[in-house]
């Protein structure tokens, strides 16, 4: 099982940008990032931590796409 700590949306968005993902659009509270034909949506609620499943899926997506 993968260890996952709680993170805020701002930190996850920073990590995506460091990995070469670019912000495609913002729709309401969802920031949509893209890279090499893949997209990933990050719900942005400044004061809340993201759920564990979303963070794990983000890590796997970043690793798969590169």
Rosetta blueprint (number, residue, H / E / L):
1 X L
2 X L
3 X L
4 X L
5 X L
6 X L
7 X L
8 X E
9 X H
10 X H
11 X H
12 X H
13 X H
14 X H
15 X H
16 X H
17 X H
18 X H
19 X L
20 X L
21 X L
22 X E
23 X E
24 X E
25 X E
26 X E
27 X E
28 X L
29 X L
30 X E
31 X E
32 X E
33 X E
34 X E
35 X E
36 X L
37 X L
38 X E
39 X E
40 X E
41 X E
42 X E
43 X E
44 X L
45 X L
46 X L
47 X L
48 X L
49 X E
50 X L
51 X L
52 X H
53 X H
54 X H
55 X H
56 X H
57 X H
58 X H
59 X H
60 X H
61 X H
62 X H
63 X H
64 X H
65 X H
66 X L
